Amino acid sequence: MPSPCWTLCFAIDTFFSRQVEKRMANPDRILAYLQETRGWYSDEDLSVALGIRPRQQVNQICRRLAAEGRIRRGDMGGVIGNAAIGTSSRGTSETGSLPGSPSTTAASFESLAREVCSEHYGRRLRPGRVPGVPKLFDLVSEDGSVVGDAKYYDLVRGVADPPAKFSVIAEHVWLLEKIEPRVRFLVFGNNPAVPERWLAKYGGLVKGIDFLFLKGSGQLSQIA
């Protein structure tokens, strides 16, 4: 069981996160995410990054925002992408992505994490559930001995701590502490400062969970 101190920290983080979520409807969350990241994202990317399901809801919201002139929406190398007003779109790059888009997106990062972490832990990992925990984890071995989740996060405007994302990390750590597989882990992409800053605040309360960082090149490293 988590310590009383950890439970209190999680409760505080969850409380503030829920207050923010109550004030922000999904259209506002999508708009804020696009404005903060200044990149191009498909509907699936936004669905994964923000946890908005089903994906069709993201599609409907983004089409409405685009019709209202609040976001940009257009071809992203064969896939319809979304971006904040003012994001660069001068043609497409050789990879088929519009300039300003990250080389790795939230959706593609999860696929990369599945491949690399499967090799790292010597188990085939795929989305799955663990008995007793009402959560679909991104990375679960067939025998349930390895359980993890992938997070593709950045700082707010590249510099400030992201309190809502910190709360999500706390929630996942708390859920992982509720199960007892051989290996429990979180793998992060995009900006290593997010998990590093989270650990600087709450790392002393975490036990038995690996924090990993995965570069777009496929290089995996342990976060101290």
N, C-alpha and C positions, 0 to 999 in steps of 0.2 A: 504493500500500500504506500502511496505517496506520503511524504512527511507533512505534518500540519503546516509548516512554513511554505512548502511547495504548493499545497492545496490553496493556501491563502493568496499566494502570488497568482496562481492560475485564475482564481475567482475574481481577483481585481482586474486582471487583463481581460477576462471574458466579459466582465461587467462593462468596462469602457468600450470594448469592441462592439458589444450589442447596442450600446447607446449610439455609437456612430452608425451602425447598420440601420437602426430605427430611423435615423434622420436621412439616410441615403437610400433612395430607391435604386433598383438595378440600372435604369438609364443614367442616373447620376454617377454610379460606381463605374460604369463603362466609360463615361465621359471623363471622369477624373483620372482613370487609368491611362487612357489615351493621351491626356494632357501631360501626365507625369512622365510617361516613358518616351513620348515623341517618336514612336515607331509605327509600323504598319502591322496589323494583326488580323488573321482570318477570324470568322465567327467561332470556329473550334478553339483557336488560341485563347480568345477571350473567355469562352466557356470554361476552359481548363484553369486559366489563371485566376478567374474570379469565382469559380465554383457555382456558376449560374447554369442550372439544368432545367429542361432539356436545351440542347444547342439551338433548337428552333426559336426559343425565346430570345436568345442573343440576336439571331437573324432578324426577327421582327423589330426588336428595339433599335438595332443599328440602321435598318432601312428607314425607320421613322425618324431617327436622329439626322440621317443624311437628307431626308426630304425636308426637314426643318432647317437645314443649313447649319447644323451644329457640329457635324463631323464630315470627314471626307470618306467616300466609299468608291472603290474602283478595282480594276484588274490588278492582281499581284502575281503575275506569271502563271496565269491559268486558274488562280483562286481569287475569289473576291476578298479584298482586304478593307480594313477600316483604320482611320487615322484621325488625329486631332487636326482642326483647321490650322493651316500654316506649316504642316509637316511636308517636307520635300517630296516631290513626285516627278522629278525630271527624267522620265523614261524608266526603263527597267535595267537592272544590272545583269551581268552574265549569268548569275544564279537564278534569275527570274524574279528577284525581289526588288521592290522599289527602294531607291536610296532612302536611308533613314530607318529602314527595318533592320532588326537585329539578325545576325547570321544564323542564330539559333532562336527559335520561338518556343513558347511554353509547351506546345504540343510536340514539337520535334525533340525538345529536351527530354521529355518523359520517355520517348522511344529510345533515345541515346542512353539515358540512365538505365533503362531496362536491359539493354545489351551489355553495357560496361559492368554494371553491378552483378549481372548474372555470371559473368566471367570472374569477377572479383571474389564472389562468395561461393563459386562452384555449384550454383543451383540455378535452374531455369526460373526466372522471376516474371510474374505477370499480375495484372489486377486481381485481387481476391479479398475474401473476408476471413476473419478469425473468429472462432466461436466466442460468444460473450461480449463482442464489441460491435456495435451498430455502425460500422464505418467500412467503406470500400477502400482498401489500401492499394497504392499504385504498384507495389513490388512485393509479391508474396510467393514463396516457393511452394511446390506441390505438396510437400510434407509438412508445411507450416513452420519449419524450423528457422526460416529467415523472413522477416517482415520489415518493410520500410515504405517510405513515401518520398516523392520527388517534388521539390519546390524551386520554381524559377522566379526569383525575386530581385528587386532593385530597391535602392534607397529612394525616398521621396525627392524628386527633382535631382537625383544623383548625389545628394549630400545629407539629407536629414533622416533620422530614424523613422521607420514606417510602423507606427503603433498598431494598426490593424493587422499587419503581417506578423508582427511580434506576437500578437495574441493568437494567431493561427498556429504559429510554431509551438507556443505553449500548450495549445489544445492537443496537437499531435504528440508532443512529448508525453502529456498526461495519458493519452489513449494508449501509447506504446508501453507505458509503465503498467498498464492494466493486464497485459498479456505476458506470457513467459516462453517465447521462442528462444532458440539458441542465440540468434542474432537479431537485434533491433536497430534500425538506423534511419536517418534522414539524409538525403543527398540533395545538395543545393546547386543551382546554376545561376548564371548571369553576374551577380555581384557578390563576392565572398564577404564583403563588409557586413551584409545583413546577418548571416549566421554568426560571424565573429562578434558583432556588437551585441547580439542576443546572448551569446555565451558569456560575454563580459559582464552582463547584468545578472543572468540566471544560471550560468554554468555550474555553480557550486551546488545547485539543487538537483542536477541531472545525474542519474546513475544508470550505467549499463546500456546507454544508447550512443551509437556511433554518429558523429556529425561529419559528413563528407562533402567535398566540393568537386564538381565535375566541370572541366573546361569544355568548350565546344569542340576542341581537338580530340576529346576522348580521354584526356589525362585526369585520373582520379587521385585525390589526396585527402588525407585525414586533416580535419580542422582541429587545431590545438585547443 
